Amino acid sequence: MTPFRKLNLVKFVKLLFAVGVVVTLCESCATTASENSIYPKGNPTKLQTIGENYLAAGKYALALRYLAAAEKAGGNKAELYYDIALAYQGRGFQDKALEYLKRALKIKSDYPEAHNALGALLAEKGQLTEAEKEFEIALNDPLYETPHFAAYNLANIYYRQGKYNKAKKYYEQAIELAPNYAPAHFELGRVLEALGDLQGAWLHYKEAVQYNPRWAAAQFHYGRLCYRFGKAVSARYSFQEVLKLAPDSDLAKAARQYLKKMHVEINDEGS
C-alpha cells in the first residue's frame, strides 16, 4: 500500500500567502537578522509579519528567529503560535510543532487551520484516530476557507487503512470543494483502481494531469491507463513527460519500459 501522504504544510503556507503578500523585508523595522542579537527586537506584530514572509519563502530558521522574537516581545496570539508550529515543522522539529499547535488551540479552539495541521502531525506519528478527529473538526467548520485539505487528509487516513469506499467519499468531497485540486483527483484515481473501476481511475488521472501537468507520478499513471486502453498517442506523450520531469526516478525507468514495449508493438502492427 502506498505510504500515508501527509499534508504538505509548506505548500499550505504558500497558499496562505499567495494573495497580496510580497516576500520582502520591512525596511522600516529597527533590527535585522544580521545583528548580533539572536532575537531581533521590535513590535510583535511587525516581527510576526517578517517571520511570516520568511515562512512563505521556505526560510524556516529565519522565520523562527523573528516569530520567536515576536513571542518574546509579548505576542500571545493563536495565529503566532500557529506560524511558529509551521516553522518548526518546516525545520523537521515535529514535537515542537505539536506543542505550538496545541498552544494555539488552547487560545482559540475554533481554529480550523490549526486543527488540520495538528491532524497532519498526528497522522504522521501514526495516531490515526486522533488525527481523524482533528480533520473532522476542521472539515465541519463553516468558516474554514480551505476545507478540501481536511477532506483530502481524512481520505488519506482511510486509504491507508484500506477503507477504500470511505476514502473515495472524502476524495470526492475534496474535489467538490476544490474541483482543480490535483492531488485529490490523483488519489481518487488510485482508490478507484483499487476498487476495480479503471475507467473512473483513468478519468481522474487525466484531471490530475490537466491541473498539474508537471507532476511526474500523475503523468505516469495516466499514461499507464492510456496504454491499457489503447490510447497510444496520449500514453506516449505522458511517458515522455515523465522522462523530462523525473529522468532519474523509478517512474522514468518504468516509463522507458512502456515506451520500448510500445515501439515493438507499433513495429509489429506495421509489418
Residue pairs with C-beta under 8 A, 6 or more apart in sequence:
1 159
1 160
1 162
2 159
2 190
3 160
4 123
4 124
4 156
4 157
4 160
5 156
5 183
5 187
6 120
6 123
6 124
6 156
7 116
7 117
7 119
7 120
7 149
7 152
7 153
9 86
9 89
9 90
9 117
9 120
10 58
10 90
12 86
12 117
12 146
12 149
13 55
13 56
13 86
13 90
14 56
15 146
16 56
16 113
17 23
17 52
17 53
17 55
17 56
21 52
21 53
21 56
22 53
23 53
23 54
23 56
23 57
24 53
25 32
25 50
25 53
26 46
26 49
26 50
29 40
29 42
29 46
29 47
29 50
30 41
30 42
31 37
31 40
31 41
31 42
32 40
33 40
33 62
33 65
33 66
38 65
39 65
39 68
39 69
39 72
40 47
40 50
40 65
40 66
40 69
41 69
41 73
42 69
42 73
43 73
44 70
44 71
44 73
44 74
44 75
44 80
45 70
45 75
47 66
47 67
47 69
47 70
47 73
47 75
48 66
48 67
48 70
48 75
48 77
48 79
48 80
48 83
50 66
51 62
51 63
51 64
51 65
51 66
51 67
51 69
51 70
51 83
51 87
52 63
52 67
52 83
54 60
54 62
54 63
54 66
55 63
55 67
55 83
55 86
55 87
55 90
58 90
60 87
60 88
60 90
60 91
61 91
63 83
63 87
63 90
64 84
64 87
64 88
64 91
67 80
67 83
67 84
67 87
68 84
70 80
71 80
71 81
71 84
76 107
77 107
78 104
78 105
78 107
78 108
78 111
78 114
79 104
81 100
81 101
81 103
81 104
81 107
82 100
82 101
82 104
82 111
82 113
82 114
82 117
84 100
85 96
85 97
85 98
85 99
85 100
85 101
85 104
85 114
85 117
86 97
86 117
88 94
88 96
88 97
88 100
89 97
89 117
89 121
94 121
94 124
94 125
97 117
97 121
98 118
98 121
98 122
101 114
101 117
101 118
101 121
102 118
104 111
104 114
105 111
105 114
105 115
105 118
108 114
110 141
110 143
112 137
112 138
112 141
112 143
112 144
112 147
112 150
113 138
113 144
113 146
115 134
115 135
115 137
115 138
115 141
115 150
116 134
116 135
116 138
116 144
116 149
116 150
116 153
118 134
119 130
119 131
119 132
119 133
119 134
119 135
119 138
119 150
119 153
120 131
120 153
122 128
122 130
122 131
122 134
123 131
123 153
123 156
123 157
128 157
128 160
128 161
131 153
131 157
132 154
132 157
135 150
135 151
135 153
135 154
135 157
136 150
136 154
138 144
138 147
138 149
138 150
139 147
139 150
139 151
139 154
141 147
144 150
146 178
147 177
148 173
148 174
148 175
148 177
148 178
148 181
148 184
149 174
151 170
151 171
151 173
151 174
151 177
151 184
152 170
152 171
152 174
152 181
152 183
152 184
152 187
154 170
155 166
155 167
155 168
155 169
155 170
155 171
155 173
155 174
155 184
155 187
155 188
155 191
156 167
156 187
158 164
158 166
158 167
158 170
159 167
159 187
159 190
159 191
164 191
164 194
164 195
165 195
167 187
167 191
168 188
168 191
168 192
168 195
171 184
171 187
171 188
171 191
172 188
174 181
174 184
175 181
175 184
175 185
175 188
178 184
180 211
181 211
182 207
182 208
182 211
182 212
182 215
182 218
183 208
185 204
185 205
185 207
185 208
185 211
186 204
186 205
186 208
186 215
186 217
186 218
186 221
188 201
188 204
189 200
189 201
189 202
189 203
189 204
189 205
189 208
189 221
190 201
190 221
192 198
192 200
192 201
192 204
193 201
198 225
198 228
198 229
201 225
202 222
202 225
202 226
202 229
205 218
205 221
205 222
205 225
206 222
208 215
208 218
208 222
209 215
209 218
209 219
209 222
209 238
212 218
213 219
213 241
214 245
215 245
216 241
216 242
216 245
216 246
216 249
216 251
216 252
217 251
219 238
219 239
219 241
219 242
219 245
220 238
220 239
220 242
220 251
220 254
220 255
222 234
222 238
223 234
223 235
223 236
223 237
223 238
223 239
223 241
223 242
223 255
223 258
224 235
224 258
226 232
226 234
226 235
226 238
227 235
227 258
227 262
232 262
232 266
235 258
235 262
236 259
236 262
239 255
239 256
239 258
239 259
240 255
240 259
242 249
242 251
242 252
242 255
243 252
243 255
243 256
246 252
